[in-house]
Amino acid sequence: MSVSGSVALYFVASPLQYLAARRIAQAFEPGARQVLVWYKPGMKSAVDPAEWDACTYMPWPRWEPLPGAFGRHRRLRANVGLVSGLVGPCERLIVHSAVFDTEAINYFLHALPRAVGAREMRARILPDGLISIRRYPLSFTKRLAQRVRLLRSLFAPELRYTCFSGDRIGSDAPFCDRIYVLPGLPHEYPADKVVVLPPLVDAPAPAADDTVRRALVVGQPLTGFALMSAADVAATTVRIRDWLAAQGITDIDYKAHPKDAGHELRHPDYRLIEPDCALEVHMARTPYAAVVGVRSTALLIARQIYAPEVRVRAFGWPAVNFKTPDERKDMRTTFEQCGVEIE
């Protein structure tokens, strides 16, 4: 196999991370060999293999260990072999992930450059929606767990955990030289490492017929995640439907969250849609006059995709349960800075 100059490798676990990886490949790594690895089974429908030089699903060692004794350990080693085979020999390796403290990703920092013969490696952080607006310092327990993971190298020298301190995603670590963030979203990362991504998708063209007014309601598992009571969900559903009617919109799509089995925000006259692509990609292809929901990250992405005249509105916030007052304040600031209306 011939030796590549640069290889850009992306570990993704959500449609948002996928779209960010695709935009980075286009805007920042156009000359590199592009390799995508997804590690959540449900991501398969969001991946277009034609957009990558190589791509594959990688089983999560904790949830999909190999059969038999030490299955998790052997899965880690198998994953290194799987990914290094896709990457192939190269001079420079750029590893992208939304987080680097998890063992499923961290071991690649040491193992992969050696497996593919790379003389230079950089690690860069993918945006992860609302999670990316705050720092998550590693606790003493988590730092101790990093040290325990070093023991694996006694049995498999290639599996040497890369310890670091500060933010758990790796933003403070010396191996990280760049942190990608979404336009308009606040963050707490070191300014010298931050790079703002261009819009993740090209905005859809407006509808040819200006009289066509169509809306998208984005569902969430609200009661299941204890974000709202059933009574408040019902009241919010009514308020959303009344607001859409006041805007003169009666053609309404409902996109359920994968964990929104009860379709909690769906009114009887909404059309349930099941796009064969990520919701963000669907929005990029579909003109809407309004996109509404409660506190879904999809509202932030919609605001980045659509023109200012498209209404993007969050409902029910007085009834939403937040973990802390700071979380409520930070999330409200983020939504408002991005231009999402809050009821």
C-alpha beads as a LAMMPS data file, in Angstrom:
LAMMPS data file: protein, C-alpha beads

343 atoms
342 bonds

1 atom types
1 bond types

-500.0 500.0 xlo xhi
-500.0 500.0 ylo yhi
-500.0 500.0 zlo zhi

Masses

1 110.0

Atoms # bond

1 1 1 0.000 0.000 0.000
2 1 1 1.356 3.427 -0.928
3 1 1 2.056 5.950 1.818
4 1 1 -0.408 8.872 2.048
5 1 1 0.751 12.362 2.914
6 1 1 -2.016 13.295 5.373
7 1 1 -5.002 11.351 6.660
8 1 1 -7.900 13.048 8.442
9 1 1 -9.727 10.579 10.676
10 1 1 -13.134 11.363 12.196
11 1 1 -14.789 9.458 15.068
12 1 1 -18.483 10.415 15.127
13 1 1 -21.481 9.402 17.219
14 1 1 -24.273 11.749 16.076
15 1 1 -25.612 13.371 12.885
16 1 1 -24.345 16.746 14.114
17 1 1 -20.823 15.397 14.531
18 1 1 -21.114 13.796 11.104
19 1 1 -22.072 17.070 9.427
20 1 1 -19.244 18.854 11.244
21 1 1 -16.770 16.205 10.090
22 1 1 -17.984 16.528 6.521
23 1 1 -17.597 20.325 6.595
24 1 1 -14.112 20.059 8.102
25 1 1 -13.130 17.613 5.373
26 1 1 -14.353 20.052 2.729
27 1 1 -13.098 23.330 4.195
28 1 1 -9.993 22.474 6.214
29 1 1 -8.573 19.147 4.999
30 1 1 -9.252 19.086 1.240
31 1 1 -5.922 17.470 0.347
32 1 1 -6.026 14.706 2.950
33 1 1 -7.335 11.182 2.690
34 1 1 -10.695 11.281 4.493
35 1 1 -11.591 8.383 6.807
36 1 1 -14.832 8.236 8.818
37 1 1 -15.546 5.914 11.747
38 1 1 -18.953 5.896 13.447
39 1 1 -19.475 4.093 16.745
40 1 1 -23.223 4.330 17.332
41 1 1 -25.192 1.721 15.314
42 1 1 -28.029 4.150 14.541
43 1 1 -25.629 6.403 12.647
44 1 1 -25.506 4.148 9.605
45 1 1 -28.463 5.858 7.902
46 1 1 -26.762 9.263 8.219
47 1 1 -23.538 8.160 6.518
48 1 1 -22.991 8.544 2.785
49 1 1 -19.981 6.329 1.944
50 1 1 -19.473 8.230 -1.329
51 1 1 -18.374 11.282 0.682
52 1 1 -15.376 9.470 2.193
53 1 1 -12.271 7.686 0.992
54 1 1 -13.010 4.998 3.572
55 1 1 -15.596 4.522 6.317
56 1 1 -16.745 1.877 8.763
57 1 1 -18.744 1.145 11.888
58 1 1 -16.608 0.503 14.986
59 1 1 -18.185 -1.445 17.875
60 1 1 -18.000 0.221 21.296
61 1 1 -15.856 -2.101 23.462
62 1 1 -17.935 -1.733 26.607
63 1 1 -21.266 -2.468 24.903
64 1 1 -20.084 -4.852 22.174
65 1 1 -17.147 -6.858 23.572
66 1 1 -15.868 -9.830 21.642
67 1 1 -17.182 -13.208 22.865
68 1 1 -15.213 -15.015 25.531
69 1 1 -12.752 -13.986 28.201
70 1 1 -11.371 -10.426 28.151
71 1 1 -13.771 -9.571 25.345
72 1 1 -13.614 -5.834 26.000
73 1 1 -9.817 -5.845 25.920
74 1 1 -9.732 -7.888 22.720
75 1 1 -12.329 -5.598 21.131
76 1 1 -10.067 -2.601 21.793
77 1 1 -7.180 -4.346 20.042
78 1 1 -9.442 -5.404 17.174
79 1 1 -10.641 -1.824 16.768
80 1 1 -7.068 -0.578 16.482
81 1 1 -6.495 -3.112 13.724
82 1 1 -9.764 -2.197 12.008
83 1 1 -9.104 1.543 11.937
84 1 1 -5.400 1.314 11.120
85 1 1 -6.308 -0.862 8.143
86 1 1 -8.649 1.853 6.850
87 1 1 -6.185 4.674 7.474
88 1 1 -3.223 2.902 5.895
89 1 1 0.398 4.072 5.954
90 1 1 0.702 7.850 6.180
91 1 1 3.103 10.627 7.125
92 1 1 0.661 12.842 9.052
93 1 1 -2.422 11.826 11.013
94 1 1 -5.165 14.193 12.196
95 1 1 -7.612 12.583 14.637
96 1 1 -10.998 14.233 15.215
97 1 1 -13.408 13.345 18.026
98 1 1 -15.939 15.139 20.223
99 1 1 -14.259 13.740 23.349
100 1 1 -10.915 12.112 24.154
101 1 1 -11.253 10.789 27.709
102 1 1 -13.299 7.738 26.762
103 1 1 -11.286 4.549 26.397
104 1 1 -12.951 3.682 23.088
105 1 1 -11.197 6.686 21.473
106 1 1 -8.268 7.585 23.731
107 1 1 -6.135 4.511 23.040
108 1 1 -5.922 5.508 19.383
109 1 1 -3.814 8.544 20.317
110 1 1 -0.908 6.254 21.155
111 1 1 -1.635 3.159 19.092
112 1 1 -2.653 4.543 15.721
113 1 1 0.394 6.661 14.754
114 1 1 2.611 3.671 15.472
115 1 1 0.365 1.278 13.577
116 1 1 0.340 3.407 10.412
117 1 1 3.867 4.825 10.646
118 1 1 2.778 8.458 11.034
119 1 1 5.606 10.780 12.058
120 1 1 3.188 13.532 13.114
121 1 1 -0.194 13.393 14.837
122 1 1 -2.668 16.110 15.768
123 1 1 -5.902 15.698 17.732
124 1 1 -8.840 18.022 17.111
125 1 1 -12.228 18.325 18.763
126 1 1 -15.567 18.126 16.962
127 1 1 -18.510 20.242 18.124
128 1 1 -21.215 18.390 20.012
129 1 1 -24.135 20.810 20.191
130 1 1 -25.196 22.096 23.588
131 1 1 -22.628 19.900 25.330
132 1 1 -19.908 22.077 23.823
133 1 1 -20.971 25.334 25.455
134 1 1 -19.571 24.389 28.874
135 1 1 -16.393 22.884 30.292
136 1 1 -16.483 19.572 32.167
137 1 1 -13.375 19.376 34.381
138 1 1 -12.045 15.913 35.088
139 1 1 -12.751 14.919 38.674
140 1 1 -10.139 13.285 40.888
141 1 1 -11.933 9.953 40.397
142 1 1 -11.777 10.248 36.610
143 1 1 -8.105 11.226 36.695
144 1 1 -7.439 8.176 38.862
145 1 1 -9.363 6.015 36.376
146 1 1 -7.008 7.233 33.638
147 1 1 -4.069 5.869 35.624
148 1 1 -5.810 2.527 36.108
149 1 1 -6.308 2.273 32.346
150 1 1 -2.538 2.444 31.929
151 1 1 -2.419 -1.133 33.242
152 1 1 -3.677 -2.400 29.886
153 1 1 -0.285 -1.631 28.375
154 1 1 1.198 -4.423 30.528
155 1 1 -0.731 -6.941 28.412
156 1 1 -0.899 -5.009 25.115
157 1 1 1.864 -2.397 24.702
158 1 1 -0.054 -0.635 21.929
159 1 1 -2.935 0.073 24.336
160 1 1 -1.283 2.837 26.320
161 1 1 -3.822 5.335 27.643
162 1 1 -2.905 9.002 27.090
163 1 1 -3.501 10.747 30.422
164 1 1 -4.404 14.425 30.605
165 1 1 -6.020 16.924 32.952
166 1 1 -8.432 19.850 32.683
167 1 1 -11.534 19.535 30.520
168 1 1 -12.626 15.922 29.942
169 1 1 -13.058 16.349 26.206
170 1 1 -9.330 17.115 25.906
171 1 1 -9.487 20.827 25.062
172 1 1 -6.650 21.622 27.523
173 1 1 -4.499 18.626 26.606
174 1 1 -1.159 19.182 24.851
175 1 1 -2.094 16.744 22.091
176 1 1 -5.072 18.940 21.061
177 1 1 -4.186 21.828 18.753
178 1 1 -7.631 22.791 17.445
179 1 1 -11.217 22.929 18.716
180 1 1 -13.984 23.364 16.158
181 1 1 -17.077 25.255 17.320
182 1 1 -20.405 26.039 15.671
183 1 1 -21.015 29.618 14.529
184 1 1 -22.926 31.659 17.069
185 1 1 -22.596 29.223 19.978
186 1 1 -20.783 30.443 23.099
187 1 1 -17.985 28.319 24.542
188 1 1 -15.335 28.294 27.273
189 1 1 -12.402 26.935 25.270
190 1 1 -8.901 28.462 24.928
191 1 1 -9.188 31.183 22.287
192 1 1 -5.907 30.251 20.608
193 1 1 -7.246 26.786 19.769
194 1 1 -10.745 27.680 18.584
195 1 1 -11.774 27.590 14.922
196 1 1 -15.337 28.565 13.992
197 1 1 -16.839 26.290 11.368
198 1 1 -18.666 27.702 8.366
199 1 1 -22.372 26.696 8.153
200 1 1 -22.599 22.926 8.304
201 1 1 -24.875 22.692 5.273
202 1 1 -25.825 24.905 2.372
203 1 1 -29.149 26.603 3.032
204 1 1 -32.104 25.251 1.027
205 1 1 -33.573 27.435 -1.659
206 1 1 -36.856 29.123 -0.704
207 1 1 -40.042 27.569 -1.971
208 1 1 -40.944 28.641 -5.478
209 1 1 -44.519 29.313 -4.356
210 1 1 -44.474 31.934 -1.584
211 1 1 -47.991 30.902 -0.583
212 1 1 -46.705 27.494 0.537
213 1 1 -46.219 27.656 4.292
214 1 1 -44.940 24.511 5.915
215 1 1 -43.569 23.969 9.427
216 1 1 -41.463 21.383 11.192
217 1 1 -42.072 20.370 14.800
218 1 1 -39.033 18.692 16.380
219 1 1 -39.889 16.077 19.001
220 1 1 -38.006 15.183 22.170
221 1 1 -38.387 12.538 24.917
222 1 1 -39.574 15.064 27.488
223 1 1 -41.380 13.027 30.139
224 1 1 -39.054 10.063 29.638
225 1 1 -36.056 12.232 30.475
226 1 1 -37.917 14.031 33.278
227 1 1 -37.635 17.334 31.434
228 1 1 -41.370 18.036 31.682
229 1 1 -44.478 16.649 33.326
230 1 1 -47.108 14.987 31.120
231 1 1 -49.507 17.858 31.815
232 1 1 -46.944 20.447 30.740
233 1 1 -46.147 18.489 27.584
234 1 1 -49.845 18.465 26.681
235 1 1 -50.146 22.201 27.327
236 1 1 -47.023 22.927 25.287
237 1 1 -48.335 20.828 22.397
238 1 1 -51.494 22.947 22.332
239 1 1 -49.517 26.204 22.465
240 1 1 -47.328 25.131 19.565
241 1 1 -50.346 24.197 17.444
242 1 1 -52.127 27.464 18.270
243 1 1 -49.025 29.514 17.437
244 1 1 -48.589 27.777 14.079
245 1 1 -52.246 28.406 13.262
246 1 1 -51.775 32.091 14.114
247 1 1 -48.919 32.167 11.584
248 1 1 -51.252 30.787 8.934
249 1 1 -49.438 27.433 8.849
250 1 1 -51.501 24.258 8.622
251 1 1 -49.083 22.004 6.683
252 1 1 -46.990 20.623 9.537
253 1 1 -44.338 17.874 9.672
254 1 1 -43.408 16.107 12.895
255 1 1 -39.947 14.573 13.291
256 1 1 -39.714 12.313 16.319
257 1 1 -36.499 11.904 18.277
258 1 1 -35.193 8.287 18.173
259 1 1 -36.100 8.037 21.882
260 1 1 -39.424 9.888 21.452
261 1 1 -41.486 6.710 21.111
262 1 1 -44.602 8.436 22.423
263 1 1 -44.373 11.343 19.946
264 1 1 -45.020 13.627 22.893
265 1 1 -45.321 16.941 21.025
266 1 1 -47.278 15.566 18.080
267 1 1 -50.720 17.011 17.421
268 1 1 -53.172 14.678 15.607
269 1 1 -53.048 16.679 12.377
270 1 1 -49.231 16.668 12.100
271 1 1 -47.620 14.567 9.394
272 1 1 -45.065 12.139 10.855
273 1 1 -41.928 12.123 8.708
274 1 1 -39.106 9.592 8.727
275 1 1 -36.369 10.976 6.439
276 1 1 -33.771 8.545 5.127
277 1 1 -31.070 10.927 6.336
278 1 1 -30.083 12.943 9.397
279 1 1 -32.572 15.599 10.500
280 1 1 -29.998 18.308 9.816
281 1 1 -29.595 17.062 6.253
282 1 1 -33.375 16.894 5.830
283 1 1 -33.669 20.536 6.907
284 1 1 -30.922 21.494 4.476
285 1 1 -33.001 19.995 1.664
286 1 1 -36.450 21.159 2.757
287 1 1 -37.759 24.755 2.871
288 1 1 -39.829 25.514 5.980
289 1 1 -41.534 28.690 7.122
290 1 1 -41.038 27.731 10.791
291 1 1 -39.129 25.170 12.856
292 1 1 -40.305 24.714 16.452
293 1 1 -39.654 22.494 19.453
294 1 1 -38.659 22.747 23.105
295 1 1 -34.903 22.590 23.753
296 1 1 -33.573 20.404 20.972
297 1 1 -30.146 21.135 19.506
298 1 1 -31.883 20.828 16.126
299 1 1 -33.359 24.296 16.718
300 1 1 -29.856 25.769 16.909
301 1 1 -28.886 24.007 13.698
302 1 1 -32.112 25.165 12.015
303 1 1 -31.262 28.748 12.880
304 1 1 -27.900 28.302 11.147
305 1 1 -29.469 26.702 8.076
306 1 1 -32.459 28.927 7.355
307 1 1 -32.743 32.579 6.381
308 1 1 -33.729 35.114 9.089
309 1 1 -37.333 35.286 7.884
310 1 1 -37.838 31.621 8.844
311 1 1 -39.153 31.494 12.420
312 1 1 -37.255 29.180 14.767
313 1 1 -38.954 29.077 18.147
314 1 1 -38.579 27.162 21.432
315 1 1 -41.718 26.564 23.515
316 1 1 -42.457 25.554 27.079
317 1 1 -39.299 26.761 28.794
318 1 1 -41.024 27.947 31.997
319 1 1 -42.070 24.321 32.549
320 1 1 -38.756 22.670 31.587
321 1 1 -36.713 21.042 34.350
322 1 1 -33.038 21.979 34.170
323 1 1 -30.362 20.323 36.290
324 1 1 -29.200 23.628 37.765
325 1 1 -30.032 27.333 37.465
326 1 1 -26.686 27.775 35.694
327 1 1 -27.685 25.214 33.069
328 1 1 -30.941 27.086 32.446
329 1 1 -29.104 30.406 32.190
330 1 1 -26.384 29.063 29.889
331 1 1 -28.844 27.312 27.599
332 1 1 -31.088 30.357 27.346
333 1 1 -28.062 32.512 26.512
334 1 1 -27.002 30.068 23.827
335 1 1 -30.431 29.875 22.196
336 1 1 -30.850 33.652 22.264
337 1 1 -27.373 34.331 20.889
338 1 1 -28.090 31.982 18.021
339 1 1 -31.336 33.785 17.235
340 1 1 -33.798 31.159 18.446
341 1 1 -36.980 32.724 19.845
342 1 1 -37.952 31.512 23.312
343 1 1 -41.579 31.522 24.423

Bonds

1 1 1 2
2 1 2 3
3 1 3 4
4 1 4 5
5 1 5 6
6 1 6 7
7 1 7 8
8 1 8 9
9 1 9 10
10 1 10 11
11 1 11 12
12 1 12 13
13 1 13 14
14 1 14 15
15 1 15 16
16 1 16 17
17 1 17 18
18 1 18 19
19 1 19 20
20 1 20 21
21 1 21 22
22 1 22 23
23 1 23 24
24 1 24 25
25 1 25 26
26 1 26 27
27 1 27 28
28 1 28 29
29 1 29 30
30 1 30 31
31 1 31 32
32 1 32 33
33 1 33 34
34 1 34 35
35 1 35 36
36 1 36 37
37 1 37 38
38 1 38 39
39 1 39 40
40 1 40 41
41 1 41 42
42 1 42 43
43 1 43 44
44 1 44 45
45 1 45 46
46 1 46 47
47 1 47 48
48 1 48 49
49 1 49 50
50 1 50 51
51 1 51 52
52 1 52 53
53 1 53 54
54 1 54 55
55 1 55 56
56 1 56 57
57 1 57 58
58 1 58 59
59 1 59 60
60 1 60 61
61 1 61 62
62 1 62 63
63 1 63 64
64 1 64 65
65 1 65 66
66 1 66 67
67 1 67 68
68 1 68 69
69 1 69 70
70 1 70 71
71 1 71 72
72 1 72 73
73 1 73 74
74 1 74 75
75 1 75 76
76 1 76 77
77 1 77 78
78 1 78 79
79 1 79 80
80 1 80 81
81 1 81 82
82 1 82 83
83 1 83 84
84 1 84 85
85 1 85 86
86 1 86 87
87 1 87 88
88 1 88 89
89 1 89 90
90 1 90 91
91 1 91 92
92 1 92 93
93 1 93 94
94 1 94 95
95 1 95 96
96 1 96 97
97 1 97 98
98 1 98 99
99 1 99 100
100 1 100 101
101 1 101 102
102 1 102 103
103 1 103 104
104 1 104 105
105 1 105 106
106 1 106 107
107 1 107 108
108 1 108 109
109 1 109 110
110 1 110 111
111 1 111 112
112 1 112 113
113 1 113 114
114 1 114 115
115 1 115 116
116 1 116 117
117 1 117 118
118 1 118 119
119 1 119 120
120 1 120 121
121 1 121 122
122 1 122 123
123 1 123 124
124 1 124 125
125 1 125 126
126 1 126 127
127 1 127 128
128 1 128 129
129 1 129 130
130 1 130 131
131 1 131 132
132 1 132 133
133 1 133 134
134 1 134 135
135 1 135 136
136 1 136 137
137 1 137 138
138 1 138 139
139 1 139 140
140 1 140 141
141 1 141 142
142 1 142 143
143 1 143 144
144 1 144 145
145 1 145 146
146 1 146 147
147 1 147 148
148 1 148 149
149 1 149 150
150 1 150 151
151 1 151 152
152 1 152 153
153 1 153 154
154 1 154 155
155 1 155 156
156 1 156 157
157 1 157 158
158 1 158 159
159 1 159 160
160 1 160 161
161 1 161 162
162 1 162 163
163 1 163 164
164 1 164 165
165 1 165 166
166 1 166 167
167 1 167 168
168 1 168 169
169 1 169 170
170 1 170 171
171 1 171 172
172 1 172 173
173 1 173 174
174 1 174 175
175 1 175 176
176 1 176 177
177 1 177 178
178 1 178 179
179 1 179 180
180 1 180 181
181 1 181 182
182 1 182 183
183 1 183 184
184 1 184 185
185 1 185 186
186 1 186 187
187 1 187 188
188 1 188 189
189 1 189 190
190 1 190 191
191 1 191 192
192 1 192 193
193 1 193 194
194 1 194 195
195 1 195 196
196 1 196 197
197 1 197 198
198 1 198 199
199 1 199 200
200 1 200 201
201 1 201 202
202 1 202 203
203 1 203 204
204 1 204 205
205 1 205 206
206 1 206 207
207 1 207 208
208 1 208 209
209 1 209 210
210 1 210 211
211 1 211 212
212 1 212 213
213 1 213 214
214 1 214 215
215 1 215 216
216 1 216 217
217 1 217 218
218 1 218 219
219 1 219 220
220 1 220 221
221 1 221 222
222 1 222 223
223 1 223 224
224 1 224 225
225 1 225 226
226 1 226 227
227 1 227 228
228 1 228 229
229 1 229 230
230 1 230 231
231 1 231 232
232 1 232 233
233 1 233 234
234 1 234 235
235 1 235 236
236 1 236 237
237 1 237 238
238 1 238 239
239 1 239 240
240 1 240 241
241 1 241 242
242 1 242 243
243 1 243 244
244 1 244 245
245 1 245 246
246 1 246 247
247 1 247 248
248 1 248 249
249 1 249 250
250 1 250 251
251 1 251 252
252 1 252 253
253 1 253 254
254 1 254 255
255 1 255 256
256 1 256 257
257 1 257 258
258 1 258 259
259 1 259 260
260 1 260 261
261 1 261 262
262 1 262 263
263 1 263 264
264 1 264 265
265 1 265 266
266 1 266 267
267 1 267 268
268 1 268 269
269 1 269 270
270 1 270 271
271 1 271 272
272 1 272 273
273 1 273 274
274 1 274 275
275 1 275 276
276 1 276 277
277 1 277 278
278 1 278 279
279 1 279 280
280 1 280 281
281 1 281 282
282 1 282 283
283 1 283 284
284 1 284 285
285 1 285 286
286 1 286 287
287 1 287 288
288 1 288 289
289 1 289 290
290 1 290 291
291 1 291 292
292 1 292 293
293 1 293 294
294 1 294 295
295 1 295 296
296 1 296 297
297 1 297 298
298 1 298 299
299 1 299 300
300 1 300 301
301 1 301 302
302 1 302 303
303 1 303 304
304 1 304 305
305 1 305 306
306 1 306 307
307 1 307 308
308 1 308 309
309 1 309 310
310 1 310 311
311 1 311 312
312 1 312 313
313 1 313 314
314 1 314 315
315 1 315 316
316 1 316 317
317 1 317 318
318 1 318 319
319 1 319 320
320 1 320 321
321 1 321 322
322 1 322 323
323 1 323 324
324 1 324 325
325 1 325 326
326 1 326 327
327 1 327 328
328 1 328 329
329 1 329 330
330 1 330 331
331 1 331 332
332 1 332 333
333 1 333 334
334 1 334 335
335 1 335 336
336 1 336 337
337 1 337 338
338 1 338 339
339 1 339 340
340 1 340 341
341 1 341 342
342 1 342 343
